[in-house]
């Protein structure tokens, strides 16, 4: 089933859009099965679970670990030595800690600014105004251990597809404006939007990374 779902999803992706298989709470054997089907990017949202899987699956060459959940500053040290991309850089304080731990590890870690465009106040991230203020500050340009390569956003948790589309449109507008105003276009290229229920809309609105878990792996075992 895992291989078939990966094939079905990836065959529907336009050029330039990549699949992040969200493997949190799923066992390493399921990741091996997905890897055998050609999947290379896996998304985790708990630092210690990711650390364990990174160790267990160290033999899988070319695997990319993406961190997609809210990252606590005291957990950054667990993933900085090997994580390929952090989707959820949601505050200046966290960005500074990622930079600190990346420098310690002798790496430059790619990060996406998490943009808050959804209705729910519980979601993390910079509002567009906060993100603009942070980019205007230039503080990020002084950090040698991180590289901002794009943005991540989640749509409102609703069945209203017009609202979901509007959230993604808002994120894309801000992403493109930031790309133009602050970055060399070749460096700031990733827009991570779309999950199992809304990835088709996200692709319509410019997503380059979609994050899908249940559709691939089935329901999660939270005891993992």
Secondary structure, DSSP 4 states (H G I P E B T S, - for coil): -HHHHHHHHHHTPPTT-EEEEE-TTS-HHHHHHHHHTT--EEEE--HHHHHHHHHHTTT-TT-EEEE-S---GGGHHHHTTT-SEEEEE-SHHHHHHHHHHHHHHT--EEEEEEE--SS-TTS-SB-HHHHHHHHHHTGGGG-SSEEEEEEEE---SSS-HHHHHHHHHHHHHHHHHHHHHHS-TTTS-EEE---TTTHHHHHHTT-SEEEE-HHHH-S--TT-
